[in-house]
């Protein structure tokens, strides 16, 4: 009986993906199109009131699934609901980021698959004998096709577009670097050696094309670094991001100052109507939204600034290499390959690395456009009452302090525990790290995105950045910073209580899970896992289609496999039988069922009267080389080339 009950419960379990599909369909029926990432994120963060945890953290039956869909739909469709705008921002940005990464990886994998297919064919090639000219010609064509895949684009392509100028340039470079006479020694190499030779050959050929482009003698179809940098407008992009960072930083400061002053209003204040509790809750949610928006901007700023710096270094390095190579080659007719081939290969490497940065900048520019589009859709501002209160308070006091005025007892941070080098330190006990007692203090990975969890817990999810000058508190393997000295002392007294309180706050406001980067504590509500599951998928929930049904169906008796040619059927039958490769080892008798009936096989004689002999042939010119001055008086040896052109009819 217990096994049957468990089986029924197992059969009634509904997955989160099914719930998100139902949620999307329900919102679609109400006239709202909801992205799959947002639907899955909201459905995974619906709280079970009985257990005070997410429904997604346990098995969901049909009744629970109905509750999840209903609550998630209410949260999505209610524009005034706290936190929904921040969840929408997180889902939209992360889905756009994952979608761009998915498309880039798909293009790269397609190009890599085409290259690997060519490399595997070439590496596994083996000639039947050294004079197999037709087979070696096929190998040379395959190498040429491989070079077209690698040397027509800095990232490689899966399909090559026909361009005669590019094909002629690649063919000339291949003939110069790897002539046909070297095929015999190439075939004798092992598979890994062939693959390594091909990669080096591709780098040299691409370097030759880049050198020709620098000399205005070729390089058609290859994008230039200067043109790519100008088209991206990277410097303007970085300036725009910096302006956005400054603007949102000031907005976050205004929100945090207004919330601090509303928490401890001065007696006899100059304002007539202080903000209500509903306005304060709204301001806290808006502050979380702006904090998340600022985090995305800071990530973009770091990526763009680093990419621009690396791109300029690669651009300068490439220019210097091309100039030095041009000075080395100059107007010479021939240059030792030991001197120029490594330089060509190095140029191609720098070129490919530089265009990886170009691709990264393009992706970050697209992400910035996504943020701008989201900002145009929703970007809250400070309420009028809070703005008036903040302006008057700052004008009177000059600054806003987080410390309470009635707090007289100072906090001695030096009394907090410091590292002693004992085992398990910072895991089961609290340790305060400073720049004096920690060598890698400036490189410590701060948890909770560097925000103060003390104010988050004690001041109703007020999210303020921590101050590392008070020290970094390490506990349970996590590095925490706090906005006040009192926060440091209180956390060191009861660290487990604050971690548990942070978890409770995240259950009430799930947008904090991604903002604080604590996905490992909520695996079912991890936005990264949700986005990875939905990236690159275009789920169609509902579609309007139409079909036509004929009034009278007509039977079609056409046999697609019908063959009218008897000789072709005979040839196909012989191919199926494959008699030449069959052998019998037993005695054949007249009654044997394996015996061939040779009596019934008739071969019609050829019509000799209509047979006409035709002799055709080719007589190509023959090239001979003779070495002169090997005998007699000492003279420099010379090579004489003689062409014997034997035309038909001459002897």
Order of alpha helices (4+ residues) and beta strands (2+ residues): alpha-alpha-alpha-beta-beta-alpha-alpha-alpha-alpha-alpha-alpha-alpha-alpha-alpha-alpha-alpha-beta-alpha-beta-beta-alpha-alpha-alpha-alpha-alpha-beta-beta
